[in-house]
Amino acid sequence: MSETESPVESLPPSAKLVYKTLEYEGSLTQSQLAEESLLPQRTVRHALKKLDNAGVVEESVYLMDARKSTYTAVDAGTEAPTA
């Protein structure tokens, strides 16, 4: 991977679509991602695993239902601000 290449560029097309959906729509659950991206739930789950391994998504508890998680796209090239 070159210095200018994003970690997302080397991922499968489904992971790229999920990442772009998160960029445009903001934080979403797996179900919402499947609905927005028109991908099957299993494909979304696999894509999120790839994105998590690449460090470009952040998982947090979904406040409306603590059994679910929300996912947010993060820029891998920048450091998260510390408070």
N, C-alpha and C positions, 0 to 999 in steps of 0.2 A: 504494500500500500504506500503510495507516495504521500508527501507532506500535504498536498492540496486535496487529496482524495478523502471524501467523507466516509466514515465507517459504514454508512448505509449503502454506498455505491456497490459494495461487493456482495450484498445480500440478495436473496431471490426476489423476483418481481412482487410476490404477495407481501413480503415484508416491507418493500418500498411503498406499496399502496397503503398498507396499514399506517406506516410512519407519516406519509403525506396526509392521510385522513386525520391523524392526530394533530398535525401541524395546522390544518385548516379549521378543524372543528373544536379543538381544545381537548380537555380531558374527557375520556369516554370509557365505559365498561366494555368487556368483551362482547356482550350482546349488542350494545350500541354500535361497536366497531363493525360487527358482522352485518348489521342492518345498513349502515352508512356505506360500507365498502362493497356490499353485495357478495361477500366471500362467505363460504361455509364457516361455522363456528370452529371446527377442527383446524382449518387453515389459518384462521385468526389466532388461535391459541399457539400454533407452531410459529407463526410470524412474530408474535409477541415474545416468545422464547428466544428467537434469533436476535430480535431488537434488544432484549434485556442483556443477552450475552455481549452484544456490541456496545452496551452502555449508553444507548440513545433514547431509552424510555425510562420513566420513573413510575413506580407502582405505589399507590396509596389506597387506604381504606375508603370505600364508597359510603358516604355518610347516611344515605337513604337505606342501605342494607349492608350491614357490616360483614355479611358472608361474601360480598363481592368486592372487587378491586376496581379502581379507576387507573387509567394509564395516560401519561402525559409525555409528549415528545420533548426531549431536552437536546440542546446543542452539545454534542460531544467535544467540540473544539473549545468551549469556554468552561471555566470553572464555576461551580455553583456558589453564589454568594453566601458567606457565613455571617450569622448574626451574633 
